[in-house]
């Protein structure tokens, strides 16, 4: 089978690999579409994988073509797949927190991923995709579940004045999920005008570019947010999440930061003075596995309550190799959710 494999730092090769064989409790999936996640960029550009070679790809959909021992699901079933493979034995797994598993594996980073014609996955990770839902849309379910998990980390109420920092994939998915959930005014901050325009299109009330707007003055005049979601994973926006939160506001940190975060003493003191409620959000799973986030996301997409199609900005083939990775990394990139089409929709 053809597979796009990271074989070194900033090196992708289209290789011919043996088709994997499903073991007990597993299924073999013919991949339809697979997305490139922001977390895949350092895996390619920096060689941030556990070992070489590594097939990436954890946001995917496809069709089951072979089943392992003890599997009841039928061949030909269309599925979206949760990539986390928890150990189901550690304290966190046994207490209903698989996202905090101490010994997990992960499709696309710790085992073979879906940037290939075929991939194996545990049957418990597979969600049946209803016939009315395109497999292209089903491949976007994983980042949507990340957004839903983040929202569910706090208690929101109708009318909450909400701030989303970052209009990347997770920020935009958060807007969609917040709109479906029914919060109040949504303000989005980002440096990319194209992504701000998309945020406005899909449900943001107010979009702000800090290059052209004085944020301190804006929030002084218009009031701070009662709920803040930091999705950019930037050391600057993680401080802003505290600064622009109102008294007794809730702040959720979703984005993963790769630089030191530095607070001035008076900025950190805002946590105390405003009695802020801070929490982190990690991945998108709960019990029973894979969790309510996945079933909610599947329903949102199948019913059309959430439409992720506007977020798909590029579709490539495996033969394009690193081209979409390079486009995603360009300064002021217009790309949001980029997919490889591998098997496509099955008639």
SEZADREN-30457 format. One line per field, with one value per residue (C-alpha): x, y, z; residue number from 0; residue in three letters. Coordinates in nm, 3 decimals, always signed. Last residue first. Layout:
x: X,...
y: Y,...
z: Z,...
i: NUM,...
aa: ALA,...
END
This chain:
x: -2.043,-1.736,-1.625,-1.255,-0.986,-0.697,-0.806,-0.547,-0.709,-0.628,-0.823,-0.730,-0.511,-0.499,-0.136,-0.029,+0.334,+0.355,+0.344,+0.017,+0.141,+0.456,+0.254,+0.019,+0.314,+0.488,+0.362,+0.152,+0.144,-0.063,-0.339,-0.453,-0.765,-0.747,-0.948,-1.177,-1.308,-1.616,-1.714,-1.727,-2.105,-2.251,-2.623,-2.609,-2.781,-2.491,-2.226,-2.386,-2.465,-2.107,-1.978,-2.212,-2.111,-1.745,-1.767,-1.979,-1.675,-1.437,-1.477,-1.752,-1.606,-1.433,-1.212,-1.115,-0.750,-0.640,-0.828,-0.684,-0.872,-0.882,-1.162,-1.086,-1.132,-1.089,-0.824,-0.666,-0.628,-0.556,-0.246,-0.080,-0.104,+0.018,+0.326,+0.409,+0.339,+0.583,+0.488,+0.789,+0.753,+0.600,+0.239,-0.040,-0.378,-0.678,-0.653,-1.002,-1.073,-1.389,-1.479,-1.525,-1.441,-1.389,-1.125,-0.924,-0.597,-0.609,-0.656,-0.413,-0.135,-0.207,-0.240,+0.124,+0.275,+0.084,-0.117,-0.373,-0.682,-0.727,-1.099,-1.237,-1.576,-1.714,-1.537,-1.418,-1.605,-1.653,-1.455,-1.176,-1.179,-1.116,-0.864,-0.644,-0.687,-0.570,-0.700,-0.516,-0.240,-0.456,-0.692,-1.041,-1.349,-1.693,-2.008,-1.840,-2.072,-1.930,-1.876,-1.717,-1.462,-1.395,-1.322,-1.093,-0.915,-0.853,-0.740,-0.474,-0.359,-0.630,-0.889,-1.245,-1.544,-1.857,-2.173,-2.401,-2.374,-2.605,-2.434,-2.447,-2.282,-2.023,-1.948,-1.900,-1.684,-1.477,-1.423,-1.289,-1.050,-0.945,-0.869,-0.693,-0.879,-0.696,-0.816,-1.189,-1.377,-1.730,-1.995,-2.219,-2.579,-2.693,-2.482,-2.144,-2.013,-1.652,-1.452,-1.739,-1.621,-1.276,-1.417,-1.637,-1.339,-1.130,-1.431,-1.441,-1.072,-1.150,-1.468,-1.306,-1.273,-1.652,-1.688,-1.496,-1.677,-2.002,-2.280,-2.625,-2.518,-2.451,-2.087,-2.036,-1.788,-1.472,-1.241,-1.398,-1.305,-0.938,-0.765,-0.572,-0.477,-0.505,-0.427,-0.185,-0.174,-0.381,-0.129,+0.100,+0.166,+0.296,+0.224,-0.051,-0.271,-0.194,-0.074,-0.150,+0.043,-0.050,-0.401,-0.518,-0.756,-0.889,-1.042,-1.309,-1.153,-1.013,-0.842,-0.683,-0.571,-0.402,-0.550,-0.752,-0.421,-0.573,-0.557,-0.630,-0.704,-1.088,-1.200,-1.474,-1.646,-1.828,-1.921,-1.831,-1.729,-1.964,-1.898,-1.888,-1.515,-1.388,-1.098,-1.001,-1.210,-1.135,-1.263,-1.392,-1.452,-1.286,-1.252,-0.954,-0.794,-0.493,-0.244,+0.130,+0.321,+0.647,+0.990,+1.161,+1.084,+0.897,+0.818,+0.918,+1.124,+1.126,+0.939,+0.735,+0.637,+0.652,+0.373,+0.165,+0.051,-0.120,-0.331,-0.326,-0.652,-0.718,-0.979,-1.111,-0.882,-0.955,-0.988,-0.866,-1.041,-0.914,-1.042,-0.797,-0.542,-0.600,-0.333,-0.143,-0.086,+0.285,+0.446,+0.519,+0.660,+0.578,+0.857,+0.842,+1.158,+1.155,+1.366,+1.377,+1.173,+0.827,+0.607,+0.328,+0.190,+0.104,+0.000
y: +0.457,+0.494,+0.853,+0.921,+0.653,+0.890,+1.253,+1.434,+1.707,+2.064,+2.241,+2.608,+2.726,+3.098,+3.118,+3.457,+3.336,+2.995,+2.693,+2.554,+2.581,+2.382,+2.104,+2.104,+2.056,+1.783,+1.482,+1.593,+1.225,+1.159,+1.361,+1.709,+1.888,+2.248,+2.503,+2.280,+2.523,+2.614,+2.242,+2.228,+2.261,+2.233,+2.188,+1.998,+1.695,+1.459,+1.711,+1.794,+1.426,+1.318,+1.596,+1.492,+1.126,+1.217,+1.457,+1.206,+0.982,+0.748,+0.567,+0.551,+0.766,+1.080,+1.194,+1.512,+1.613,+1.805,+2.106,+2.326,+2.520,+2.866,+3.019,+3.386,+3.549,+3.896,+4.006,+3.663,+3.582,+3.951,+3.907,+3.729,+4.047,+4.266,+4.046,+4.057,+3.721,+3.529,+3.218,+3.023,+2.907,+2.590,+2.653,+2.399,+2.563,+2.467,+2.694,+2.761,+3.081,+3.132,+3.483,+3.580,+3.941,+3.985,+3.810,+4.034,+4.023,+3.650,+3.528,+3.800,+3.616,+3.298,+3.511,+3.622,+3.278,+3.134,+2.813,+2.969,+2.820,+3.036,+3.021,+3.301,+3.322,+3.628,+3.857,+4.212,+4.536,+4.749,+5.064,+4.913,+4.603,+4.811,+5.042,+4.757,+4.579,+4.871,+4.767,+4.755,+4.506,+4.350,+4.217,+4.192,+3.996,+4.060,+3.852,+3.522,+3.276,+3.096,+3.396,+3.609,+3.338,+3.309,+3.681,+3.647,+3.362,+3.578,+3.872,+3.669,+3.836,+3.681,+3.782,+3.648,+3.795,+3.583,+3.746,+3.504,+3.129,+2.881,+2.541,+2.534,+2.877,+2.763,+2.452,+2.653,+2.913,+2.638,+2.478,+2.814,+2.835,+2.473,+2.522,+2.854,+3.167,+3.235,+3.384,+3.317,+3.559,+3.494,+3.718,+3.451,+3.502,+3.148,+2.981,+2.812,+2.567,+2.479,+2.187,+2.122,+2.399,+2.243,+1.897,+2.044,+2.215,+1.897,+1.706,+1.942,+1.876,+1.501,+1.527,+1.678,+1.344,+1.304,+1.607,+1.432,+1.108,+1.281,+1.245,+1.130,+0.764,+0.776,+0.744,+0.459,+0.560,+0.352,+0.364,+0.056,-0.137,-0.084,+0.071,-0.051,+0.174,+0.147,+0.368,+0.574,+0.907,+0.726,+0.670,+0.387,+0.382,+0.635,+0.946,+0.878,+0.653,+0.722,+0.493,+0.548,+0.460,+0.723,+0.783,+1.141,+1.148,+0.810,+0.978,+0.737,+0.628,+0.307,+0.499,+0.743,+0.471,+0.269,-0.039,+0.072,+0.132,+0.413,+0.415,+0.774,+0.816,+0.834,+0.709,+0.807,+0.511,+0.377,+0.011,-0.200,-0.499,-0.550,-0.480,-0.783,-0.802,-1.096,-1.181,-0.912,-0.743,-0.643,-0.373,-0.108,+0.217,+0.554,+0.864,+1.049,+1.293,+1.099,+1.115,+1.048,+0.742,+0.724,+0.601,+0.695,+0.689,+0.872,+1.163,+1.529,+1.532,+1.910,+1.990,+1.670,+1.600,+1.973,+2.019,+1.719,+1.899,+2.158,+1.872,+1.753,+1.582,+1.234,+1.132,+0.797,+0.549,+0.181,+0.065,-0.263,-0.354,-0.445,-0.646,-0.931,-0.826,-0.639,-0.698,-0.398,-0.362,-0.387,-0.057,+0.121,+0.461,+0.823,+0.996,+1.296,+1.460,+1.772,+1.590,+1.224,+0.936,+1.082,+0.849,+0.901,+0.554,+0.362,+0.000
z: -0.355,-0.136,-0.079,-0.117,-0.104,-0.039,-0.025,+0.184,+0.386,+0.490,+0.761,+0.793,+0.506,+0.434,+0.545,+0.680,+0.681,+0.517,+0.749,+0.618,+0.261,+0.344,+0.505,+0.204,-0.036,+0.170,-0.031,-0.329,-0.428,-0.118,-0.280,-0.181,-0.059,+0.062,+0.255,+0.460,+0.724,+0.519,+0.525,+0.905,+0.925,+1.274,+1.328,+0.999,+1.147,+1.071,+1.182,+1.517,+1.574,+1.509,+1.736,+2.017,+1.984,+1.990,+2.283,+2.479,+2.511,+2.331,+2.561,+2.824,+2.963,+2.840,+2.553,+2.373,+2.400,+2.710,+2.845,+3.116,+3.379,+3.533,+3.743,+3.802,+4.140,+3.986,+4.237,+4.258,+3.889,+3.830,+4.048,+3.755,+3.551,+3.840,+3.883,+3.513,+3.358,+3.139,+2.942,+2.817,+2.455,+2.304,+2.404,+2.351,+2.293,+2.506,+2.811,+2.948,+3.144,+3.350,+3.465,+3.829,+3.741,+3.368,+3.156,+2.923,+3.118,+3.197,+2.840,+2.732,+2.916,+2.720,+2.408,+2.437,+2.508,+2.212,+2.220,+1.987,+2.152,+2.462,+2.544,+2.764,+2.940,+3.121,+2.875,+2.938,+2.882,+2.573,+2.653,+2.863,+2.643,+2.332,+2.494,+2.610,+2.278,+2.067,+1.726,+1.392,+1.470,+1.741,+1.471,+1.616,+1.512,+1.664,+1.637,+1.548,+1.374,+1.072,+0.845,+1.117,+1.192,+0.818,+0.799,+1.101,+0.924,+0.620,+0.835,+1.019,+1.342,+1.561,+1.819,+1.826,+2.009,+2.064,+2.203,+2.386,+2.428,+2.255,+2.242,+1.862,+1.854,+2.107,+1.899,+1.580,+1.756,+1.917,+1.577,+1.457,+1.753,+1.706,+1.335,+1.376,+1.479,+1.805,+2.133,+2.170,+2.396,+2.521,+2.675,+2.828,+2.717,+2.777,+3.041,+3.055,+3.312,+3.245,+3.103,+2.862,+2.631,+2.605,+2.532,+2.258,+2.092,+2.101,+1.965,+1.666,+1.604,+1.579,+1.369,+1.061,+0.877,+0.899,+0.671,+0.392,+0.475,+0.377,+0.633,+0.517,+0.526,+0.899,+1.008,+1.253,+1.522,+1.547,+1.849,+2.008,+1.692,+1.767,+1.466,+1.162,+0.870,+0.493,+0.192,+0.396,+0.573,+0.837,+1.112,+1.217,+1.589,+1.840,+1.633,+1.380,+1.589,+1.953,+2.231,+2.595,+2.908,+3.169,+3.041,+3.098,+2.800,+2.926,+3.233,+3.359,+3.688,+3.537,+3.260,+3.504,+3.745,+3.469,+3.300,+2.998,+2.809,+2.608,+2.226,+2.121,+1.750,+1.759,+1.418,+1.176,+1.016,+0.709,+0.752,+0.447,+0.656,+0.946,+1.314,+1.545,+1.613,+1.819,+1.589,+1.341,+1.075,+0.717,+0.481,+0.722,+0.537,+0.595,+0.806,+0.943,+1.183,+1.322,+1.035,+1.039,+0.914,+1.107,+0.992,+1.215,+1.586,+1.859,+1.628,+1.647,+1.326,+1.338,+1.015,+1.001,+1.361,+1.421,+1.161,+1.268,+1.585,+1.366,+1.233,+0.872,+0.785,+0.650,+0.394,+0.268,+0.445,+0.387,+0.745,+0.890,+1.214,+1.559,+1.856,+1.794,+1.532,+1.208,+0.942,+0.805,+0.428,+0.365,+0.274,-0.055,+0.026,-0.042,+0.144,+0.374,+0.506,+0.721,+0.984,+0.888,+0.745,+0.786,+0.581,+0.331,+0.266,-0.050,+0.000
i: 346,345,344,343,342,341,340,339,338,337,336,335,334,333,332,331,330,329,328,327,326,325,324,323,322,321,320,319,318,317,316,315,314,313,312,311,310,309,308,307,306,305,304,303,302,301,300,299,298,297,296,295,294,293,292,291,290,289,288,287,286,285,284,283,282,281,280,279,278,277,276,275,274,273,272,271,270,269,268,267,266,265,264,263,262,261,260,259,258,257,256,255,254,253,252,251,250,249,248,247,246,245,244,243,242,241,240,239,238,237,236,235,234,233,232,231,230,229,228,227,226,225,224,223,222,221,220,219,218,217,216,215,214,213,212,211,210,209,208,207,206,205,204,203,202,201,200,199,198,197,196,195,194,193,192,191,190,189,188,187,186,185,184,183,182,181,180,179,178,177,176,175,174,173,172,171,170,169,168,167,166,165,164,163,162,161,160,159,158,157,156,155,154,153,152,151,150,149,148,147,146,145,144,143,142,141,140,139,138,137,136,135,134,133,132,131,130,129,128,127,126,125,124,123,122,121,120,119,118,117,116,115,114,113,112,111,110,109,108,107,106,105,104,103,102,101,100,99,98,97,96,95,94,93,92,91,90,89,88,87,86,85,84,83,82,81,80,79,78,77,76,75,74,73,72,71,70,69,68,67,66,65,64,63,62,61,60,59,58,57,56,55,54,53,52,51,50,49,48,47,46,45,44,43,42,41,40,39,38,37,36,35,34,33,32,31,30,29,28,27,26,25,24,23,22,21,20,19,18,17,16,15,14,13,12,11,10,9,8,7,6,5,4,3,2,1,0
aa: UNK,UNK,UNK,UNK,UNK,UNK,UNK,UNK,UNK,UNK,UNK,UNK,UNK,UNK,UNK,UNK,UNK,UNK,UNK,UNK,UNK,UNK,UNK,UNK,UNK,UNK,UNK,UNK,UNK,UNK,UNK,UNK,UNK,UNK,UNK,UNK,UNK,UNK,UNK,UNK,UNK,UNK,UNK,UNK,UNK,UNK,UNK,UNK,UNK,UNK,UNK,UNK,UNK,UNK,UNK,UNK,UNK,UNK,UNK,UNK,UNK,UNK,UNK,UNK,UNK,UNK,UNK,UNK,UNK,UNK,UNK,UNK,UNK,UNK,UNK,UNK,UNK,UNK,UNK,UNK,UNK,UNK,UNK,UNK,UNK,UNK,UNK,UNK,UNK,UNK,UNK,UNK,UNK,UNK,UNK,UNK,UNK,UNK,UNK,UNK,UNK,UNK,UNK,UNK,UNK,UNK,UNK,UNK,UNK,UNK,UNK,UNK,UNK,UNK,UNK,UNK,UNK,UNK,UNK,UNK,UNK,UNK,UNK,UNK,UNK,UNK,UNK,UNK,UNK,UNK,UNK,UNK,UNK,UNK,UNK,UNK,UNK,UNK,UNK,UNK,UNK,UNK,UNK,UNK,UNK,UNK,UNK,UNK,UNK,UNK,UNK,UNK,UNK,UNK,UNK,UNK,UNK,UNK,UNK,UNK,UNK,UNK,UNK,UNK,UNK,UNK,UNK,UNK,UNK,UNK,UNK,UNK,UNK,UNK,UNK,UNK,UNK,UNK,UNK,UNK,UNK,UNK,UNK,UNK,UNK,UNK,UNK,UNK,UNK,UNK,UNK,UNK,UNK,UNK,UNK,UNK,UNK,UNK,UNK,UNK,UNK,UNK,UNK,UNK,UNK,UNK,UNK,UNK,UNK,UNK,UNK,UNK,UNK,UNK,UNK,UNK,UNK,UNK,UNK,UNK,UNK,UNK,UNK,UNK,UNK,UNK,UNK,UNK,UNK,UNK,UNK,UNK,UNK,UNK,UNK,UNK,UNK,UNK,UNK,UNK,UNK,UNK,UNK,UNK,UNK,UNK,UNK,UNK,UNK,UNK,UNK,UNK,UNK,UNK,UNK,UNK,UNK,UNK,UNK,UNK,UNK,UNK,UNK,UNK,UNK,UNK,UNK,UNK,UNK,UNK,UNK,UNK,UNK,UNK,UNK,UNK,UNK,UNK,UNK,UNK,UNK,UNK,UNK,UNK,UNK,UNK,UNK,UNK,UNK,UNK,UNK,UNK,UNK,UNK,UNK,UNK,UNK,UNK,UNK,UNK,UNK,UNK,UNK,UNK,UNK,UNK,UNK,UNK,UNK,UNK,UNK,UNK,UNK,UNK,UNK,UNK,UNK,UNK,UNK,UNK,UNK,UNK,UNK,UNK,UNK,UNK,UNK,UNK,UNK,UNK,UNK,UNK,UNK,UNK,UNK,UNK,UNK,UNK,UNK,UNK,UNK,UNK,UNK,UNK,UNK,UNK,UNK
END
